[in-house]
Amino acid sequence: MDIKEYFARISYRGSYDKLDVATLTDIFQHHIRAVPFENLSIHCGESIELDLEATYNKIVRKKRGGWCMENNHLLAWVLKTVGYDITLLGSKVYFPEYDAYTEEIDHLLLKVVLDDKCYIVDGGFGMAYQMWQPMELISGMDQPQTPGVFRFREESGVWYLEKVKRKQWVPNQSVSTSHNVEEEACRQVYLFTLQPRDIEEFRACNARLQTAPDSLFVTKSICSLQTTDGIRALVGWKLTEMKYNYKDNTDLVDIRILADEEIEKTLKEKFSLTLDKKFVPVNTSKFSLF
């Protein structure tokens, strides 16, 4: 494992001598724009290993993406190697369809301590709820970013991440009546505590999420990538491209349903992904990812 090889993978050419927020943000943004959030291994007959060297090989050498336990595990190694003070944390993701958080911890994120301030760094949430900058751990403070306004809320030692959604304009809405077009609203993302975690604590979760019949990741094939002004995502056969704050606090959403023969080319052109094994798209879950 070589930090310079990782930086080449994410096209980061900046300095990393200074341990400051600007450098942290720069590395982080290069990561989320180069490394997709994806679970395609599950739908290619491959297993997702909770092993740092396997993750490094997959993301850096094979130029693949990964889910939270891969992206943030690798980011933790990168930031520690550079010299940042990193702690692994665990969170429970919110599902609006159930109006509830998961019962078990099912998401890995990072805490960074820098100049006596705490920041949350999460490069593994994907889709439209992916933060674009490290967030200072302060309760009740709006932290505007390009994707929208994020904020933390703390109650009795439990921290909640929420995002204020913009309005969405979907010119070809007839393509998908299921696309959730809401007025601007606040959406819960996940809850967490500051209890330090070890990567081994995520082993059971890593196995369950790729095998349980009702797992979101089993019922949907997901690949999303942050761009300089929005995101693009392939969920099943549905390609969604979103441009943030296109006009008047409104996000522009373009949706296209792909034919089977377009999938491989789209993964290569839109996400710079080439898969070793045959990929079978899946989208049988009702859960909305936007």
PEKAKA-V487389 format. One record per helix or strand of 3 or more residues. SS is the DSSP state (alpha for helix, beta for strand). FROM is the first residue (numbers start at 0). TO is the last residue. If there is no record, write none. Layout:
ss:from:to
SS:FROM:TO
SS:FROM:TO
This chain:
ss:from:to
alpha:2:8
alpha:20:33
alpha:39:43
alpha:51:60
alpha:67:81
beta:84:94
beta:106:113
beta:116:120
alpha:126:128
beta:142:144
beta:147:154
beta:157:163
beta:166:168
alpha:172:174
beta:185:191
alpha:198:208
alpha:215:218
beta:221:225
beta:229:234
beta:237:246
beta:249:256
alpha:259:270
